[in-house]
Amino acid sequence: MELLQLQYFQTVARLEHITKAAEELQIAQPSLSKTIARLEANIGVPLFDRQGRNIRLNPFGKVFLQRVERIFQELEEGKREVRDMAGLNRGSITLGASLTSVLPELLAAFLGEYPNVHIRQVMEPIATMRRLLEEGEIDLCITTTPVEAPDMEWTPLRTEEVYVFVHENHRLAGRESIELIELKDEPMISMRQGYWFRSYTDELCRKAGFTPNTMIEVDEADAIILLLRRGLGVCFIPEIHWKKREHLIQKPIRIKDHPGFQLTTGLVWSKKHYLSVAAQRFREFVLDYYSKLDGVKPSSDLVEVVNEFELAARKDRNP
């Protein structure tokens, strides 16, 4: 059994089409068909169900594909480990993030010390990022969702309170605190379904006796600030997020009947996948960075975005 056979099998299994697979692999279709046939003869069972020109993975093929993908994953991680040892590359990190407001400053600080490291950020709902961690597609993940599994390492970084925010002309503006039920009929601005922070706040509202009236869903936390300033709804924002934007929004309103309305941010990685030297250094950097976060500095980047957003809004109102 050769790696080339396995590579061909993996491509055919993904496309479930001999002709398309042959085109992608840039080989002749008869040659590909013979390679797959030899592989099946070597294993002793057919891996595909064939009906005319149609080809589909059968139960044997699905089990074998899982093993093949694991083989190629191990080979890729082996190459990364050897290159790290030999110093053949400058390092790369794939970082997942669910909801974090310190990411731009965190990455800027890290790259200030390690300017040659390449970082790719992935922002997805936690279920997707957990799968990517398990598959070795991302190295580390900063998330507000505790991830507990035998193969996962979860380290809490910071716990902070969650507050309510309203527009300056809102009926609740100026209040020090409210009960959660007072938001019963308010239009809400929130992250879209699938993000843990959205699930968390929705569940607390339901426990308070109402289903939140979510009118606007977004994928980016800073978009909530922009929409809030337009008076399009009320929202929940964690402490560190609003402290970095307190020059743009009203004072926070505490939820007095839920003093435990808190959010814990943590760092998670898979113990079964190799972490490159760059990823290991980044992990240490994150732990140290969060330990020094008490003095949170306002973010200036969002100010420019807000100014552009509101200038465009004024032009729309006064063409």
C-alpha positions as CSV (number, residue, x, y, z in Angstrom):
1,M,0.0,0.0,0.0
2,E,1.5,3.3,-1.1
3,L,0.8,6.9,0.1
4,L,0.0,7.8,-3.5
5,Q,-2.8,5.3,-3.5
6,L,-4.1,6.7,-0.3
7,Q,-4.0,10.3,-1.7
8,Y,-5.9,9.1,-4.7
9,F,-8.5,7.4,-2.6
10,Q,-8.9,10.4,-0.4
11,T,-9.6,12.6,-3.4
12,V,-12.1,10.1,-5.0
13,A,-13.8,9.8,-1.6
14,R,-14.2,13.5,-1.3
15,L,-15.5,14.1,-4.8
16,E,-17.3,10.7,-5.2
17,H,-16.6,11.1,-8.9
18,I,-13.8,9.3,-10.8
19,T,-13.6,11.8,-13.7
20,K,-13.6,14.9,-11.5
21,A,-11.0,13.3,-9.2
22,A,-8.8,12.4,-12.2
23,E,-9.0,16.0,-13.4
24,E,-8.1,17.4,-10.0
25,L,-5.2,14.9,-9.6
26,Q,-4.1,15.6,-13.2
27,I,-3.9,11.9,-14.1
28,A,-5.7,9.7,-16.7
29,Q,-9.1,8.4,-15.6
30,P,-8.3,4.7,-16.4
31,S,-5.1,5.0,-14.4
32,L,-7.0,6.3,-11.4
33,S,-9.6,3.6,-11.6
34,K,-6.9,0.9,-11.7
35,T,-5.2,2.5,-8.7
36,I,-8.4,2.4,-6.7
37,A,-9.1,-1.2,-7.8
38,R,-5.6,-2.3,-6.6
39,L,-6.1,-0.6,-3.3
40,E,-9.4,-2.4,-2.8
41,A,-7.8,-5.7,-3.8
42,N,-5.0,-5.0,-1.2
43,I,-7.5,-4.3,1.6
44,G,-9.8,-7.2,0.5
45,V,-13.1,-5.4,0.4
46,P,-14.7,-2.8,-2.0
47,L,-14.5,0.8,-0.6
48,F,-17.1,2.2,-3.0
49,D,-20.6,1.3,-4.3
50,R,-20.7,1.6,-8.0
51,Q,-23.9,2.1,-10.1
52,G,-23.0,2.9,-13.7
53,R,-20.9,6.1,-13.6
54,N,-22.0,6.9,-10.1
55,I,-19.6,6.0,-7.2
56,R,-20.3,6.4,-3.5
57,L,-18.4,5.5,-0.4
58,N,-19.7,2.4,1.3
59,P,-19.5,1.7,5.1
60,F,-16.1,0.1,4.6
61,G,-14.9,3.1,2.7
62,K,-16.1,5.5,5.3
63,V,-14.2,3.7,8.1
64,F,-11.1,3.5,6.0
65,L,-11.3,7.2,5.0
66,Q,-11.2,8.2,8.7
67,R,-7.9,6.3,9.1
68,V,-6.4,7.7,5.9
69,E,-7.2,11.3,7.0
70,R,-5.6,10.6,10.3
71,I,-2.5,9.3,8.5
72,F,-2.1,12.5,6.5
73,Q,-2.8,14.6,9.5
74,E,0.0,12.9,11.4
75,L,2.4,13.3,8.5
76,E,1.6,17.0,8.3
77,E,2.2,17.5,12.0
78,G,5.4,15.5,11.7
79,K,6.6,17.8,9.0
80,R,5.8,20.9,11.2
81,E,7.6,19.4,14.2
82,V,10.7,18.6,12.2
83,R,10.8,22.0,10.6
84,D,10.5,23.6,14.0
85,M,13.4,21.5,15.2
86,A,15.5,22.4,12.2
87,G,14.4,26.0,12.1
88,L,13.2,25.7,8.5
89,N,10.3,28.1,8.8
90,R,9.4,31.3,10.6
91,G,6.4,29.8,12.5
92,S,2.7,30.0,11.9
93,I,-0.3,29.9,14.2
94,T,-4.0,29.4,13.5
95,L,-6.0,31.0,16.3
96,G,-9.7,30.6,16.9
97,A,-11.8,33.2,18.7
98,S,-15.4,33.3,19.8
99,L,-15.9,36.6,21.6
100,T,-12.9,38.7,22.6
101,S,-12.3,42.4,22.6
102,V,-8.6,42.3,23.3
103,L,-7.6,40.3,20.3
104,P,-6.2,43.3,18.1
105,E,-4.1,44.5,21.0
106,L,-3.0,41.0,22.0
107,L,-1.9,40.1,18.5
108,A,-0.2,43.5,18.0
109,A,1.8,43.0,21.2
110,F,2.8,39.4,20.3
111,L,3.9,40.4,16.8
112,G,5.9,43.2,18.2
113,E,8.1,40.6,19.9
114,Y,7.8,37.9,17.1
115,P,7.3,39.9,13.9
116,N,8.1,36.9,11.6
117,V,5.3,34.7,12.9
118,H,2.3,34.3,10.6
119,I,-1.1,34.3,12.4
120,R,-4.4,33.3,10.8
121,Q,-7.5,34.1,12.9
122,V,-10.7,32.1,12.7
123,M,-13.9,33.4,14.2
124,E,-16.7,30.8,14.3
125,P,-19.4,29.5,16.7
126,I,-17.8,27.3,19.4
127,A,-19.2,24.1,18.0
128,T,-17.3,24.7,14.8
129,M,-14.1,25.7,16.6
130,R,-14.2,22.7,18.8
131,R,-14.4,20.5,15.7
132,L,-11.5,22.4,14.2
133,L,-9.4,21.9,17.3
134,E,-10.2,18.2,17.4
135,E,-9.2,17.9,13.7
136,G,-6.0,19.9,14.2
137,E,-7.1,22.7,11.9
138,I,-6.6,25.4,14.5
139,D,-3.8,25.4,17.2
140,L,-5.4,27.4,20.0
141,C,-8.7,29.0,20.7
142,I,-9.7,32.0,22.9
143,T,-13.3,31.5,23.9
144,T,-15.9,32.3,26.5
145,T,-17.1,28.7,26.4
146,P,-15.6,26.3,28.9
147,V,-14.4,23.3,26.7
148,E,-14.1,20.1,28.8
149,A,-13.0,16.9,27.1
150,P,-10.3,14.3,27.7
151,D,-8.2,15.5,24.8
152,M,-8.7,19.3,25.5
153,E,-6.8,21.6,27.8
154,W,-8.8,24.5,29.1
155,T,-7.2,27.3,31.1
156,P,-9.4,30.2,32.4
157,L,-7.9,33.6,31.7
158,R,-10.3,36.2,33.1
159,T,-13.8,36.4,34.7
160,E,-15.8,39.6,34.2
161,E,-19.3,40.9,34.8
162,V,-21.8,41.5,32.0
163,Y,-23.7,44.7,31.8
164,V,-26.7,46.2,29.9
165,F,-26.1,49.2,27.6
166,V,-28.7,51.5,26.1
167,H,-28.7,54.6,23.8
168,E,-28.3,58.0,25.5
169,N,-32.0,58.9,24.8
170,H,-33.3,55.6,26.0
171,R,-35.8,55.5,28.9
172,L,-33.3,53.5,31.0
173,A,-30.3,55.8,30.4
174,G,-28.7,57.0,33.6
175,R,-29.9,54.1,35.7
176,E,-27.3,52.5,38.0
177,S,-29.0,49.1,37.9
178,I,-32.2,47.4,36.6
179,E,-33.9,44.0,37.0
180,L,-33.5,41.8,33.9
181,I,-37.3,41.6,33.4
182,E,-37.3,45.3,32.6
183,L,-35.8,44.4,29.2
184,K,-38.8,42.1,28.4
185,D,-40.1,44.2,25.5
186,E,-36.9,45.9,24.4
187,P,-35.5,45.3,20.9
188,M,-32.1,43.5,21.4
189,I,-28.9,43.7,19.4
190,S,-26.9,40.5,19.8
191,M,-24.5,38.0,18.3
192,R,-26.1,35.5,16.0
193,Q,-27.4,32.1,17.1
194,G,-24.6,29.6,17.6
195,Y,-22.2,31.9,19.6
196,W,-22.0,30.9,23.2
197,F,-22.4,34.5,24.5
198,R,-25.8,34.7,22.7
199,S,-26.9,31.3,24.2
200,Y,-25.8,32.4,27.6
201,T,-27.7,35.7,27.6
202,D,-30.8,34.2,26.0
203,E,-30.9,31.5,28.7
204,L,-30.6,34.1,31.5
205,C,-33.5,36.1,30.0
206,R,-35.6,33.0,29.9
207,K,-34.8,32.3,33.5
208,A,-36.0,35.8,34.3
209,G,-39.3,35.0,32.7
210,F,-39.1,36.2,29.1
211,T,-37.7,35.4,25.7
212,P,-35.4,38.2,24.4
213,N,-36.8,40.2,21.5
214,T,-33.6,40.0,19.4
215,M,-34.2,42.3,16.4
216,I,-30.6,42.4,15.0
217,E,-28.0,39.6,14.9
218,V,-24.4,40.2,14.0
219,D,-21.1,38.3,13.7
220,E,-18.8,40.9,15.0
221,A,-18.9,42.4,18.5
222,D,-17.9,45.9,17.5
223,A,-20.9,46.0,15.1
224,I,-23.1,45.9,18.2
225,I,-21.5,49.2,19.4
226,L,-22.2,50.9,16.0
227,L,-25.8,49.8,16.1
228,L,-26.3,50.8,19.7
229,R,-25.1,54.3,18.9
230,R,-27.8,54.5,16.3
231,G,-30.5,53.8,18.9
232,L,-31.5,50.5,17.3
233,G,-31.8,48.4,20.4
234,V,-30.2,47.5,23.8
235,C,-27.5,45.0,24.3
236,F,-25.4,43.0,26.8
237,I,-21.6,43.7,26.8
238,P,-18.9,42.1,29.0
239,E,-16.8,44.4,31.3
240,I,-13.5,44.4,29.4
241,H,-15.3,45.0,26.1
242,W,-17.1,48.2,27.3
243,K,-14.0,49.5,29.2
244,K,-12.1,49.6,25.9
245,R,-15.0,51.5,24.4
246,E,-16.3,53.6,27.3
247,H,-15.6,56.8,25.4
248,L,-18.2,55.7,22.8
249,I,-21.1,54.5,24.8
250,Q,-23.2,55.3,27.9
251,K,-22.4,54.2,31.4
252,P,-23.0,50.5,32.1
253,I,-26.2,49.4,33.8
254,R,-25.8,46.6,36.3
255,I,-28.3,43.8,36.5
256,K,-29.1,43.8,40.2
257,D,-31.2,40.6,40.3
258,H,-28.4,38.6,38.6
259,P,-25.1,39.6,40.4
260,G,-23.6,36.4,39.1
261,F,-24.1,37.5,35.5
262,Q,-20.5,36.8,34.6
263,L,-18.4,35.6,31.7
264,T,-15.1,33.6,31.8
265,T,-12.7,33.8,28.9
266,G,-10.3,30.9,28.5
267,L,-7.6,29.5,26.3
268,V,-8.1,26.0,24.9
269,W,-6.0,23.6,22.8
270,S,-5.9,20.0,21.9
271,K,-3.5,17.8,23.8
272,K,-3.4,15.2,21.0
273,H,-2.0,17.5,18.3
274,Y,1.4,18.9,18.0
275,L,1.8,22.6,18.9
276,S,4.6,24.4,16.9
277,V,7.2,26.4,18.7
278,A,5.4,29.5,17.6
279,A,2.1,28.3,19.0
280,Q,3.7,27.3,22.3
281,R,5.3,30.7,22.6
282,F,1.9,32.3,21.8
283,R,0.2,30.2,24.5
284,E,2.7,31.4,27.1
285,F,2.3,35.0,25.8
286,V,-1.5,34.9,26.1
287,L,-1.4,33.6,29.7
288,D,1.0,36.4,30.7
289,Y,-0.9,39.1,28.8
290,Y,-4.2,38.3,30.5
291,S,-2.6,38.3,33.9
292,K,-1.7,42.0,33.3
293,L,-5.1,43.2,31.9
294,D,-6.3,45.1,35.0
295,G,-5.3,48.4,33.4
296,V,-7.5,48.2,30.2
297,K,-6.7,50.9,27.7
298,P,-9.4,52.4,25.4
299,S,-9.4,51.2,21.8
300,S,-8.8,54.0,19.3
301,D,-9.3,51.9,16.2
302,L,-13.1,51.7,16.7
303,V,-13.3,55.5,17.0
304,E,-12.4,56.0,13.4
305,V,-14.9,53.3,12.4
306,V,-17.7,54.9,14.4
307,N,-16.9,58.3,12.9
308,E,-17.1,57.0,9.4
309,F,-20.3,55.0,10.2
310,E,-22.0,58.1,11.7
311,L,-20.9,60.4,8.9
312,A,-22.4,58.0,6.4
313,A,-25.6,57.9,8.4
314,R,-25.9,61.7,8.4
315,K,-25.4,61.7,4.6
316,D,-28.2,59.2,4.3
317,R,-30.5,61.4,6.3
318,N,-29.5,64.5,4.5
319,P,-28.7,63.6,0.9
